[in-house]
């Protein structure tokens, strides 16, 4: 019997504090198959339950981050059934598949750890959606970004992009990308704020891991509450509402001893130890 090759690889760094997820289908530019989506979601759920892990890096094997949907596998009834269960034809089956894939982004936002996208080469369609679902984006000089969806005969709004992209780069630029599906190079992506770090291709993964390790120097709950607070307050109804969440988070962060440890480390001129 033919052995199935994993579509996602998982590596641990820094004594388990950093997890690196790599899309592992370089022969198809890491295009999203149904099995790859299933493995990705399972990995995210496992990471969320791993309280030793403090930060996550997502990258792609080979020359691409993720080139979007695998158009060959998309219509494979067996692959779809393995992901969402047996279904007949029609809109119900289509909607189940659509929701199953889109849930990846909700999971990325829901897990406790911050996620860094290390984008190499193509981040198209669903690959762009995954990059946008991360908390920080670092790109190699080879990185290229494209919504792509409208080129496939469907809406230019998919996998959360119509929400996440305008939040990051503004409505006018986001609408341009969704409507025209033009390819954005890394220089323009950095200029627009789509990415905040640009590095040499051969340094990408190591630089992303080093950034993740630096996040591990902060208190675990401080990191969690920052991720929750910064995304929640993008949709806050007012400044006052945003401050109410901030105020509660600060009080909660002060109850576990981390503030005292940070203060002691400052005065003793040492790194804080939040693993005690």
N, C-alpha and C positions, 0 to 999 in steps of 0.2 A: 504494500500500500504506500502511496506517495505521501511523504511527510510534509505537512504544512509549515511553511516558513513564516516566522513572526513578522507582522507588518509594522510593529513598534518594538524598539529596543529600549531597555531601561538600564541606566548606570547610576551608581551611588558614588558620591564624592564627599570629602570633608567629614568622615566618620558618619555618613548617612544623613548629614544635614542638608545636602543638596542632591536633588534627583534630576537627571538629564533624560528626557524623553526624546528619542530620535525617530522620525518617520523613516522606515527602512524599505522603501520600494524605489530605489534610485533608478532602476531600469525604466520606470514610467514617471520619472520626476516626482515621485512620492504622491501620485494622484490618489485621491480618497476612494478606496473600495469600501464595500459594506463591512468587510471583516476588519479593515483598518480602523473604521469608525468605532466598531465594537471594542477593539483592543484599546483604543485611545480612551474611551469612556471608562472602561474597566480600570485602566491605569490611573486615571484621575480619581476614581472612587477609592482605590487602594492608597494613593498618596494622601488623600484627605484624612484617612484613618491612621496614617503613620505620623505619630506625634513627634518622632525624632526628626522628621524632615521639616526644614524651615523655609526652603525656597526651591523653585523648579525652573529648569531651562528646557525650552522646546526648540528643536532644530530639525534639519532634514539631512539624511545621508546623501552623499554624492553632490551634484551640482545644483540642486533645487531644494527649497524649503518645502513647498507643496504646490503643485501646479493646478490644484482644484479637483473637481470630480473626475473619477475614472469613468469615462463615457462607455467603455466596453463592459465594465462590471455593473454599471447602473441598471441596465435592463436584464441582468442575470437573475431570474426568478428564484433560483436556489440560494444565491447569495443574500438576496433581500429577505427570503423566508427565514434563513438562519439568524438574521438580525432582528426582525420584528415579528416573526411567526407567520404561519400560513395565512394567506389572504387571497381573495379572488382579484379580478380586474376591477378597474374603476377608480373613482376619486378617493375612496376610503383607503385603498392600498397606497396610492400616491401620497396621501396626507400622512399616513403612518410613517412612510419612508422619509418624507420631508421633515417631520417633527423629530424623528429619531436622529437625523443628522444634525439638525439645528440645536438640539439639546447639548451638543458638545460645548457650545459657547456659554450656556447657562451653567454647566458644570464647572467650567474654568473660573467663572466668577464666584461660584459657591464654595470652592475648596478653600481651606484656611490659608494655604501658602501663596505668597506672591509668585507670579509666573513671568519669566523673562523670555521673550521670543528672540531667538538667534537666527535671523533671516539670511539665508544664502540663496542666491539665484532667484527662481520664480516664486512669488507669493501671489498666486492668481486665484480668483474665485473663492472657493472654500478655504484655500490656503491663506488668502488675505483675511478672510473672516476669522481664522484661528489667530493670526498675528494680531488683529485688532482686539481679540478677546483677552490677550495677555495684558499684564499691568505695565510692563516696560518693553520697548522694542529696540533691539540692537541689530544693525544690518551690516553685512559684508558689502564691499564695494560692487560686487556683482549683483546685488539684490535689485529686483524689479517688481513693481506692484501693479496689479490690474484687477478690477472687479470682474470682468469677463462674462458674467452671467448673461447679459443681454445679447452677447454674440451667439449664445446657444439657443436662442429662440424663446427665452423666458424673460421675466422681469429682471431688471438690474439691481433689484433689492432682494437680498437673500442672506441667510445664515447670520442675521443680525447686523449686516453691514449698513443698512439704512439708518440704524440707530447709533452704532459705534463710530462709524467714520465721521459723520458731522460733529460728534462730540469732540473728536480729536483734532480735526483740521478745519472745522467750520462748514456751514451748509453749502456755500457757493462752490467751494472746491470739491466737496464730497458729491454734490449733485453732478458736477462736471464728470467726475470719475465714474459714477454710476450710469450716467446717460450715454457717455461716449465710449466707455471701456478702453480709454487710452492707457498706454503703459507709462508708468511714472518711474523714472530712474532714481537711484539712491540720493543723488544730489538734491533733486526736487523734493523727494520724500523728507529729507532732513530739513530743508528750507520750510516746508509746510508744517513740520512738527509731527509727521507720521512716525518718524523714528527719532530717537534722541542720542544715539551713538552710531558712528560709522567707523568700521575697522577693516583692516586687510582680511581677505578671505581666509588665509591660513591661520589667522589669529582669532577668528570669530568665536569658536566654541570655548577656547581657553579664556578669552576675555569675558564671555558671558558667565562662565563658571566663577571667575574671580569676582564679578559683580554680585552674583548670588551669594558667594561666601561672605562678602562684605555686609550683605543684609542680615546674615546670621549673627552678626555682632550686636544686633539690637535685641531687645527683650522679645520673647516669643509672642506674648499677648499684645505688645505694642505694635508689632508687625501685622498681626491679624486684624487688630482694630483699625489700623491705618488703611489696610486694603478695604475693609468693610465701609469705613467712614468716607474715604475719598470717592468711591463709586456711588454710594448712597446720596452723598451731598451734591453730586452733579444733577440730581433730580429733585433737590430740596425745593420746597415751595417758596422759601424766603431765607434771608440771611439769619433771621431769628431761629427758624427751624433747623438750619444747618448747625448753628451754635449750640442748640439744645443737645443734638447728637454728640457733638464734640465734647461738651461739658460732661455728659454721662460717661463717655469713653475715658476721659481723663481721670475721673473719680475711680472708675473700675480699675484702670491701670495702676492707680496708687494703692490698691488694696493687697497686692501680692508680694510686696517687698522689693520689686524691681526698681522702684524710684530710689529707695534707700541704697541699693547696691550701685546704681548709676552714680549717685552723689558721692558715695565712698570711693568709687573708682576714680572719679574726677579729682578729689582731694589727695588721693594716694598716688596719683599719676600712673595708673595701670588700666588695663582693659577690664571692663565690667564682666563678671562671670554670672551669666543668667542660667547656667546649667546646674547650679547647686541644688 
